[in-house]
Amino acid sequence: MILAVPATVLVGAMGLRDLIAPVRLAADQSGITVVHGFAGRRHVPWEAIRDIKVDVGRRWGRRSEILEIDTGDHLHIFSRHDLDAPPTEVAAALRRRGT
């Protein structure tokens, strides 16, 4: 019971976040818009993006990919769950769009 209540609250909060801010990353001609905090949004112009890379790792025999967008002041990190697409494909699309 001691672990069940906090776990239930955490899962509920994560589900609520997904309902409030379902789009975690969006790109347009002027830059990208990322979710900042629980449901806030931050627009980052293409010129402010220093690096876009995918960190690939293995944990418990499974391969995982994380998209990292470095703006100098912030490091925005997105998983496949956040993007609803493979991070390598999203990184390639962002690189094409930002050039």
Accessible surface in RSA format (square Angstrom, percent):
REM  Atomic radii and reference values for relative SASA: ProtOr
REM  Chains: A
REM  Algorithm: Lee & Richards
REM  Probe-radius: 1.40
REM  Slices: 20
REM RES _ NUM      All-atoms   Total-Side   Main-Chain    Non-polar    All polar
REM                ABS   REL    ABS   REL    ABS   REL    ABS   REL    ABS   REL
RES MET A   1   181.99  94.2 138.21  91.5  43.78 104.2 118.19 100.5  63.80  84.5
RES ILE A   2   154.48  87.9 143.33 106.8  11.15  26.9 150.49 108.4   3.98  10.8
RES LEU A   3   148.59  82.8 145.22 103.9   3.37   8.5 145.43 102.1   3.16   8.5
RES ALA A   4    53.48  49.2  43.99  67.9   9.48  21.6  51.99  73.2   1.49   3.9
RES VAL A   5    81.03  53.3  78.36  70.9   2.66   6.4  80.95  70.3   0.08   0.2
RES PRO A   6    77.97  56.8  68.27  62.2   9.70  35.3  74.19  61.3   3.78  23.5
RES ALA A   7    52.79  48.5  46.70  72.1   6.10  13.9  52.05  73.3   0.75   2.0
RES THR A   8    96.00  68.3  87.89  89.1   8.11  19.3  70.04  94.1  25.96  39.2
RES VAL A   9   101.13  66.5  93.38  84.5   7.75  18.7  99.42  86.4   1.72   4.7
RES LEU A  10   109.69  61.1 106.81  76.4   2.88   7.2 109.53  76.9   0.16   0.4
RES VAL A  11   104.26  68.6 101.59  92.0   2.67   6.4 101.89  88.5   2.37   6.4
RES GLY A  12    43.22  53.3   0.00   N/A  43.22  53.3  36.72 100.8   6.50  14.6
RES ALA A  13    42.36  38.9  36.33  56.1   6.03  13.7  40.66  57.3   1.70   4.5
RES MET A  14    99.58  51.6  97.96  64.8   1.62   3.9  85.57  72.8  14.01  18.6
RES GLY A  15    33.47  41.3   0.00   N/A  33.47  41.3  31.35  86.0   2.12   4.7
RES LEU A  16    92.69  51.6  89.70  64.2   2.99   7.5  90.88  63.8   1.81   4.9
RES ARG A  17    52.91  22.2  52.91  27.0   0.00   0.0  10.93  14.9  41.99  25.4
RES ASP A  18    48.28  33.8  43.48  43.3   4.81  11.4  24.06  56.6  24.22  24.2
RES LEU A  19   145.01  80.8 122.54  87.7  22.47  56.5 124.57  87.5  20.43  55.0
RES ILE A  20    88.80  50.5  62.46  46.5  26.34  63.5  68.60  49.4  20.20  54.8
RES ALA A  21     0.80   0.7   0.78   1.2   0.01   0.0   0.78   1.1   0.01   0.0
RES PRO A  22    91.17  66.4  68.05  62.0  23.12  84.0  71.28  58.8  19.89 123.6
RES VAL A  23    82.09  54.0  78.00  70.6   4.10   9.9  81.64  70.9   0.46   1.2
RES ARG A  24    29.63  12.4  27.31  13.9   2.31   5.5   5.18   7.1  24.45  14.8
RES LEU A  25    28.16  15.7   7.28   5.2  20.88  52.5   7.48   5.3  20.68  55.7
RES ALA A  26    47.52  43.7  39.50  61.0   8.02  18.2  46.66  65.7   0.86   2.3
RES ALA A  27    34.80  32.0  10.35  16.0  24.46  55.6  11.46  16.1  23.35  61.8
RES ASP A  28    64.43  45.1  64.11  63.8   0.32   0.8  32.73  77.0  31.70  31.6
RES GLN A  29   151.77  84.9 133.18  97.3  18.59  44.3  63.70 135.6  88.07  66.8
RES SER A  30    65.44  55.3  51.78  69.1  13.66  31.5  51.54 109.8  13.90  19.5
RES GLY A  31     0.16   0.2   0.00   N/A   0.16   0.2   0.00   0.0   0.16   0.4
RES ILE A  32     0.30   0.2   0.12   0.1   0.17   0.4   0.30   0.2   0.00   0.0
RES THR A  33    36.02  25.6  33.73  34.2   2.29   5.4  19.67  26.4  16.35  24.7
RES VAL A  34     0.49   0.3   0.12   0.1   0.37   0.9   0.49   0.4   0.00   0.0
RES VAL A  35    15.74  10.4   0.57   0.5  15.16  36.5   0.57   0.5  15.16  41.1
RES HIS A  36    78.69  43.0  73.76  51.3   4.94  12.6  46.62  48.1  32.07  37.3
RES GLY A  37    58.76  72.5   0.00   N/A  58.76  72.5  39.91 109.5  18.85  42.2
RES PHE A  38   101.75  50.9  87.99  54.5  13.76  35.8  91.83  55.7   9.91  28.4
RES ALA A  39    39.75  36.5  20.07  31.0  19.68  44.8  20.98  29.5  18.77  49.7
RES GLY A  40    37.76  46.6   0.00   N/A  37.76  46.6  32.70  89.7   5.06  11.3
RES ARG A  41   130.17  54.7  94.64  48.2  35.54  84.6  45.77  62.6  84.40  51.2
RES ARG A  42    69.12  29.0  64.30  32.8   4.83  11.5  27.93  38.2  41.19  25.0
RES HIS A  43    88.11  48.2  63.74  44.3  24.38  62.4  54.81  56.5  33.30  38.8
RES VAL A  44     7.98   5.2   7.42   6.7   0.56   1.3   7.98   6.9   0.00   0.0
RES PRO A  45    55.59  40.5  55.59  50.7   0.00   0.0  55.59  45.9   0.00   0.0
RES TRP A  46    31.88  12.8  21.67  10.5  10.22  24.0  21.60  11.5  10.28  16.7
RES GLU A  47   156.91  90.1 119.33  90.3  37.58  89.5  78.17 151.2  78.74  64.3
RES ALA A  48    39.65  36.5  26.81  41.4  12.84  29.2  37.55  52.9   2.09   5.5
RES ILE A  49    24.94  14.2   6.19   4.6  18.75  45.2   6.24   4.5  18.70  50.7
RES ARG A  50   182.61  76.7 145.64  74.2  36.97  88.0  45.45  62.1 137.16  83.1
RES ASP A  51    67.41  47.2  63.42  63.1   4.00   9.5  18.94  44.6  48.48  48.3
RES ILE A  52    18.48  10.5  11.15   8.3   7.33  17.7  11.15   8.0   7.33  19.9
RES LYS A  53   103.43  50.5 103.41  63.4   0.02   0.1  46.56  41.9  56.86  60.6
RES VAL A  54    33.84  22.3  10.24   9.3  23.60  56.9  10.24   8.9  23.60  64.0
RES ASP A  55    75.07  52.6  70.34  70.0   4.73  11.2   7.83  18.4  67.24  67.1
RES VAL A  56    68.96  45.4  42.67  38.6  26.29  63.3  42.67  37.1  26.29  71.3
RES GLY A  57    31.70  39.1   0.00   N/A  31.70  39.1  30.22  82.9   1.48   3.3
RES ARG A  58   174.01  73.1 138.76  70.7  35.25  83.9  61.26  83.7 112.76  68.3
RES ARG A  59   170.45  71.6 162.47  82.8   7.99  19.0  45.00  61.5 125.45  76.0
RES TRP A  60   231.00  92.7 191.27  92.6  39.72  93.3 176.68  94.2  54.32  88.1
RES GLY A  61    71.61  88.3   0.00   N/A  71.61  88.3  36.84 101.1  34.76  77.9
RES ARG A  62   182.35  76.6 178.65  91.1   3.70   8.8  61.98  84.7 120.38  73.0
RES ARG A  63   132.68  55.7 104.51  53.3  28.17  67.1  35.34  48.3  97.34  59.0
RES SER A  64    54.95  46.4  49.37  65.9   5.58  12.8  39.00  83.0  15.95  22.3
RES GLU A  65    28.29  16.2  19.78  15.0   8.51  20.3   9.30  18.0  18.99  15.5
RES ILE A  66    50.03  28.5  50.03  37.3   0.00   0.0  50.03  36.0   0.00   0.0
RES LEU A  67     0.00   0.0   0.00   0.0   0.00   0.0   0.00   0.0   0.00   0.0
RES GLU A  68    27.49  15.8  26.79  20.3   0.71   1.7   1.19   2.3  26.30  21.5
RES ILE A  69     0.00   0.0   0.00   0.0   0.00   0.0   0.00   0.0   0.00   0.0
RES ASP A  70    47.27  33.1  47.22  47.0   0.05   0.1   7.58  17.8  39.70  39.6
RES THR A  71    20.13  14.3   7.81   7.9  12.31  29.3   5.29   7.1  14.84  22.4
RES GLY A  72    34.17  42.1   0.00   N/A  34.17  42.1   3.34   9.2  30.84  69.1
RES ASP A  73   131.91  92.4  98.77  98.3  33.14  78.4  23.03  54.2 108.88 108.6
RES HIS A  74    75.24  41.1  67.39  46.8   7.85  20.1  51.76  53.3  23.48  27.3
RES LEU A  75    95.33  53.1  68.97  49.3  26.37  66.3  68.97  48.4  26.37  71.0
RES HIS A  76    16.74   9.1  13.29   9.2   3.45   8.8   6.03   6.2  10.70  12.5
RES ILE A  77    97.30  55.4  74.33  55.4  22.97  55.4  74.33  53.5  22.97  62.3
RES PHE A  78    10.32   5.2   9.77   6.1   0.55   1.4  10.32   6.3   0.00   0.0
RES SER A  79    35.04  29.6  33.88  45.2   1.16   2.7  27.88  59.4   7.15  10.0
RES ARG A  80   139.27  58.5 137.57  70.1   1.70   4.0  53.30  72.8  85.97  52.1
RES HIS A  81   135.19  73.9 110.72  77.0  24.46  62.6  88.68  91.4  46.50  54.1
RES ASP A  82    32.90  23.0  21.85  21.7  11.05  26.1   2.01   4.7  30.89  30.8
RES LEU A  83    27.66  15.4   4.68   3.3  22.98  57.8   8.30   5.8  19.36  52.1
RES ASP A  84   135.83  95.1 110.04 109.5  25.79  61.0  31.24  73.5 104.59 104.3
RES ALA A  85    28.69  26.4  25.65  39.6   3.04   6.9  28.62  40.3   0.07   0.2
RES PRO A  86    33.54  24.4  33.54  30.6   0.00   0.0  33.54  27.7   0.00   0.0
RES PRO A  87     1.75   1.3   1.75   1.6   0.00   0.0   1.75   1.4   0.00   0.0
RES THR A  88    60.06  42.7  53.68  54.4   6.38  15.2  41.20  55.3  18.86  28.5
RES GLU A  89   109.36  62.8 101.04  76.4   8.33  19.8  42.32  81.9  67.04  54.7
RES VAL A  90    27.01  17.8  24.17  21.9   2.84   6.9  27.00  23.5   0.01   0.0
RES ALA A  91     0.25   0.2   0.25   0.4   0.00   0.0   0.25   0.4   0.00   0.0
RES ALA A  92    37.15  34.2  34.06  52.6   3.09   7.0  36.46  51.3   0.69   1.8
RES ALA A  93    43.42  39.9  39.30  60.7   4.11   9.4  40.09  56.5   3.33   8.8
RES LEU A  94     8.15   4.5   7.92   5.7   0.23   0.6   7.99   5.6   0.16   0.4
RES ARG A  95   110.01  46.2 104.28  53.2   5.73  13.6  58.55  80.0  51.46  31.2
RES ARG A  96   167.63  70.4 149.10  76.0  18.53  44.1  78.36 107.1  89.27  54.1
RES ARG A  97   112.61  47.3  88.05  44.9  24.57  58.5  33.58  45.9  79.03  47.9
RES GLY A  98    32.29  39.8   0.00   N/A  32.29  39.8   7.34  20.1  24.95  55.9
RES THR A  99   148.00 105.3  85.94  87.1  62.06 147.9 100.16 134.5  47.84  72.3
END  Absolute sums over single chains surface
CHAIN  1 A     7035.9       5639.0       1396.9       4257.6       2778.3
END  Absolute sums over all chains
TOTAL          7035.9       5639.0       1396.9       4257.6       2778.3
